[in-house]
Amino acid sequence: MTVSQQQTIAAAVDQWITGMPGRIAGHVIFVENPEHIDYAKTLVTEGSVILALNGDKDDEAITTVSGSFDAGGEELLVDGTLSLEIQDYVAIPFVNLVGVTVVRMTTSEDWQAFFDDAEEARRSGRFVRQLTEVNAVLPERALLAATEQSVSLARLHITSDGRILRGPYGAEIGRVGDAIEDLHAKSLGPGAAMANCNVDVEALTANPWIPRYLAALDAWKFIPREARETTRFVGFGVSLFGAASGVASAFAPFIVQRAGEYTLLDTKSGRVFKIGVDAATIIEAISNFRDISAAATVIAPALNVSEAVATGSVTAVLNQFEQLGIDLIGTNR
């Protein structure tokens, strides 16, 4: 198998777990029962990948999967090379992640623990260490990050008894025999994007900062392990302008505070900039309010300057980083 094929399979598995479209060109179809593989082949579009549990290894049209995806503590082996450990969310703080681990959330207890941990991180700056590891893969990222596009059928999951779900724990959108066009149409129906029946939709709606929390979990992977104990992200347990107002976009860069110094981390490019505390304060306000006037209003008292001077400073910082190719506001990308 070529490196390109391995990358495609890894991307397909990620798309099946997270629901995030665009990892591969087509959609991912997971088949629990080998008897449904021939039907799954009729659903394939250009760039699609079929993941078949206990499928025929000699069938080049599918990627074989063995093991179990539906029980904590079990292992799933994809194409004989990609090993995934399955763990329930509530167990994660008590385990060491040795390899790639799917942190599944399937019960109300899992979801409540997730929201509690997210709130704790926002309030105190303390994150569950295991979730910041590069090996941790959170499912349903598209739902949590509010990016599951209704026009994109990123994944299909065909159960053993022939039901077709939008993801491994998703809403039922059809049965074996349905045409891909019908499945796509049903996937646009009310509630179809709610990928897990146990998710607290009200909690998700009431906490628009969850996408930023998810981005922070990813941002930790840029911080060296030996530096994490003394590192904090502004916006999580600390605010430089002294207020918890506003919510930064998931795509905005992070202000990293360590040993009294500040750096700006742009996770899209991996670039890091050393900045002073005043610039850090201004950047936090820009990211949170996404508006020059609103940012200047909170910056003026925080820096003890007039609002006119604050407006000029906010504009200057915004323009400076724009010239460097850094989007402080965090427009969707």
C-alpha positions in Angstrom: 0.0 0.0 0.0 1.3 3.4 -0.9 1.7 6.3 1.5 -1.1 8.1 -0.3 -3.5 5.2 0.1 -2.7 5.0 3.9 -3.4 8.7 4.2 -6.7 8.4 2.4 -7.8 5.6 4.7 -6.7 7.5 7.8 -8.6 10.6 6.6 -11.7 8.4 5.9 -11.6 7.0 9.4 -11.3 10.5 10.8 -14.3 11.6 8.8 -16.4 8.6 9.9 -15.6 9.3 13.6 -15.9 13.1 13.6 -18.5 13.7 10.9 -16.3 16.5 9.6 -16.7 16.7 5.8 -13.9 17.3 3.4 -11.4 14.8 4.9 -11.8 12.8 1.7 -13.4 13.8 -1.6 -16.5 11.6 -1.1 -18.4 10.2 1.8 -17.5 7.3 4.2 -19.7 4.2 4.4 -19.2 1.9 7.4 -20.7 -1.5 6.9 -21.3 -3.7 10.0 -22.6 -6.7 8.1 -20.7 -8.2 5.1 -24.0 -9.1 3.5 -24.6 -5.4 2.9 -21.3 -4.7 1.1 -22.7 -5.1 -2.4 -25.4 -2.6 -1.5 -22.9 -0.2 0.0 -21.0 -0.2 -3.4 -24.1 1.2 -5.1 -23.9 4.3 -2.7 -20.3 5.1 -3.7 -19.5 8.4 -5.4 -16.2 9.6 -6.6 -13.7 9.7 -3.7 -15.9 7.6 -1.3 -14.5 4.9 0.9 -16.2 1.8 2.2 -15.1 0.5 5.7 -16.4 -3.0 6.0 -16.4 -4.9 9.3 -15.0 -8.5 8.7 -15.0 -7.8 4.9 -13.1 -9.8 2.3 -9.5 -8.7 2.3 -9.2 -9.6 -1.4 -12.0 -7.1 -2.4 -10.1 -4.0 -3.6 -13.3 -1.9 -3.5 -13.4 -2.0 0.3 -11.2 -1.3 3.3 -11.5 -4.1 5.8 -12.1 -3.5 9.5 -11.8 -6.0 12.4 -12.5 -5.8 16.1 -15.2 -3.7 17.8 -16.2 0.0 17.5 -19.1 -0.2 20.0 -17.6 -1.0 23.4 -15.2 0.9 25.6 -11.8 -0.8 26.1 -12.0 -2.6 22.8 -9.9 -2.1 19.7 -10.7 -1.5 16.1 -8.1 -2.5 13.4 -8.5 -0.8 10.0 -6.8 -2.3 7.0 -4.6 -4.4 9.2 -2.4 -1.4 10.1 -4.4 1.4 11.7 -5.2 0.5 15.3 -7.8 2.5 17.2 -8.5 2.0 20.9 -12.1 2.8 22.0 -12.7 4.5 25.3 -15.8 6.0 26.9 -15.5 9.7 27.7 -16.1 9.2 31.4 -13.1 6.8 31.6 -10.6 9.1 29.9 -9.2 10.9 33.0 -8.2 7.5 34.4 -6.4 6.0 31.4 -3.1 6.6 29.7 -3.4 7.0 25.9 -0.8 4.7 24.3 -2.1 4.8 20.7 -4.8 6.6 18.7 -7.9 6.6 21.0 -11.5 7.3 20.0 -13.0 9.1 23.0 -16.6 8.2 22.3 -19.7 9.9 23.8 -22.7 7.6 23.7 -24.5 8.1 27.0 -26.0 11.1 28.9 -23.2 10.6 31.5 -20.5 11.0 28.8 -22.1 14.2 27.5 -22.6 15.7 30.9 -18.9 15.0 31.8 -17.9 16.6 28.5 -19.9 19.8 29.2 -18.6 19.9 32.8 -15.0 19.5 31.7 -15.5 22.2 29.1 -17.0 24.6 31.7 -14.1 23.9 34.1 -11.5 24.7 31.4 -13.2 27.9 30.6 -13.6 28.9 34.2 -10.2 27.9 35.6 -8.0 27.1 32.6 -7.6 23.5 33.7 -8.0 20.9 30.9 -8.3 17.2 31.1 -4.8 16.2 30.2 -5.7 13.2 28.1 -7.9 15.3 25.8 -4.9 17.5 24.9 -2.9 14.5 23.7 -2.4 14.2 19.9 -3.6 10.6 20.1 -7.1 11.6 21.4 -9.8 11.8 18.8 -13.2 13.2 19.9 -16.2 12.0 17.9 -19.0 14.2 16.6 -16.7 17.1 16.1 -18.9 18.4 13.3 -21.9 18.6 15.6 -19.9 20.1 18.5 -18.1 22.6 16.4 -21.4 23.5 14.5 -19.7 22.7 11.2 -21.7 19.6 10.0 -22.9 20.9 6.7 -26.5 20.0 5.9 -25.5 19.9 2.2 -22.8 17.4 2.8 -23.4 13.7 3.5 -20.0 13.1 5.1 -20.7 9.6 6.4 -23.2 6.7 6.3 -23.3 3.9 8.8 -25.1 0.6 7.9 -26.0 -1.4 10.9 -26.1 -5.2 11.1 -29.9 -5.2 10.7 -29.9 -2.9 7.7 -30.7 0.5 9.1 -28.7 3.4 7.7 -27.6 6.0 10.2 -26.0 9.4 9.8 -22.9 8.3 11.7 -22.4 5.4 14.1 -24.8 6.8 16.7 -26.8 9.1 14.4 -30.3 9.6 13.3 -31.8 6.8 11.1 -32.2 8.1 7.5 -33.0 4.9 5.6 -32.6 1.2 5.2 -30.7 -1.1 2.9 -32.0 -0.7 -0.6 -32.6 3.1 -0.5 -31.0 5.1 -3.2 -28.2 7.6 -2.3 -30.4 10.5 -3.5 -33.2 9.4 -1.0 -30.6 9.1 1.8 -29.2 12.5 1.1 -32.7 14.0 1.1 -33.6 12.4 4.4 -30.3 13.6 5.9 -31.6 17.1 5.5 -34.7 16.5 7.6 -35.3 18.1 11.0 -32.9 16.8 13.7 -30.9 14.6 11.3 -27.7 16.6 12.0 -28.1 15.8 15.7 -25.7 12.9 15.5 -26.2 11.4 19.0 -29.5 10.8 20.7 -28.0 11.5 24.1 -26.5 14.9 23.3 -27.9 17.7 25.4 -28.9 19.9 22.5 -30.0 22.7 24.9 -26.6 22.7 26.6 -24.9 22.8 23.2 -27.0 25.7 22.1 -26.5 27.6 25.4 -22.7 27.3 25.2 -21.6 29.0 21.9 -18.0 28.9 23.2 -17.8 25.1 22.8 -16.1 25.4 19.3 -13.5 27.6 20.9 -12.9 25.0 23.6 -12.4 22.3 21.0 -9.9 24.5 19.2 -8.1 25.0 22.5 -7.8 21.2 22.9 -6.1 21.1 19.5 -3.9 24.1 20.3 -2.4 22.3 23.3 -0.8 19.9 20.8 1.5 22.8 19.8 2.8 23.3 23.3 5.8 21.2 24.4 4.9 18.7 27.0 7.5 20.0 29.4 6.0 23.6 29.2 2.4 22.7 29.8 2.4 23.0 33.6 3.3 26.7 33.4 1.3 27.6 30.3 -2.2 29.1 30.1 -4.4 30.1 27.2 -5.9 33.6 27.6 -9.7 33.2 27.6 -9.5 30.1 29.7 -9.3 31.1 33.3 -7.7 34.5 32.6 -8.8 37.6 30.7 -6.4 40.5 30.1 -9.1 43.1 29.8 -10.8 41.9 32.9 -14.1 40.7 31.6 -15.6 37.4 30.3 -17.5 39.2 27.6 -17.5 37.9 24.0 -16.6 34.6 22.5 -13.6 34.2 20.3 -14.0 32.3 17.1 -12.7 28.7 16.9 -10.5 29.9 14.1 -8.9 32.9 15.9 -5.3 32.5 17.1 -4.5 31.8 20.7 -2.7 34.1 23.2 -0.3 31.9 25.2 0.7 33.1 28.6 3.9 31.6 30.2 6.2 33.0 32.8 4.8 36.5 32.5 5.4 36.5 28.7 2.9 36.3 25.9 3.0 34.8 22.4 0.4 34.6 19.7 -0.1 31.0 18.3 -1.8 30.7 14.9 -2.8 27.0 14.8 -3.6 27.2 11.1 0.0 28.0 10.0 1.8 26.9 13.2 3.4 30.4 13.4 4.2 31.9 16.8 4.8 35.7 17.5 6.1 37.2 20.7 3.9 40.0 21.8 3.7 42.5 24.8 1.0 42.5 27.3 -0.7 45.6 25.8 -0.8 43.9 22.4 -2.1 40.7 23.9 -4.9 42.6 25.7 -5.9 44.3 22.4 -5.8 41.0 20.5 -8.0 39.3 23.1 -10.6 42.1 22.7 -10.4 42.0 18.9 -10.9 38.2 18.9 -13.7 38.3 21.5 -15.8 41.2 20.0 -14.8 40.9 16.3 -15.5 44.7 16.1 -13.1 47.6 16.3 -15.4 49.9 18.2 -16.5 47.3 20.7 -12.9 46.2 21.3 -11.8 49.8 21.8 -14.5 50.4 24.4 -13.1 47.7 26.7 -9.4 48.4 25.8 -9.6 52.1 26.9 -10.1 51.5 30.6 -7.9 48.3 30.6 -4.9 50.2 29.2 -5.9 53.5 30.9 -6.1 55.5 27.6 -8.8 57.5 25.9 -11.2 55.7 23.6 -9.8 57.5 20.6 -6.3 56.2 21.4 -7.7 52.8 22.0 -9.4 52.8 18.6 -6.2 53.7 16.9 -4.3 51.0 18.7 -6.9 48.3 17.9 -6.8 49.4 14.2 -3.0 49.4 14.1 -2.7 45.9 15.7 -5.4 44.5 13.4 -3.7 45.9 10.3 -0.2 44.8 11.4 -1.2 41.1 11.8 -3.4 41.3 8.7 -0.2 42.2 6.7 1.5 39.2 8.3 -1.4 37.0 7.0 -2.9 36.4 10.5 -6.6 36.7 11.0 -7.2 37.9 14.5 -10.9 37.8 14.2 -11.0 34.2 13.1 -13.2 34.2 10.0 -14.3 30.7 9.1 -11.7 28.9 7.1 
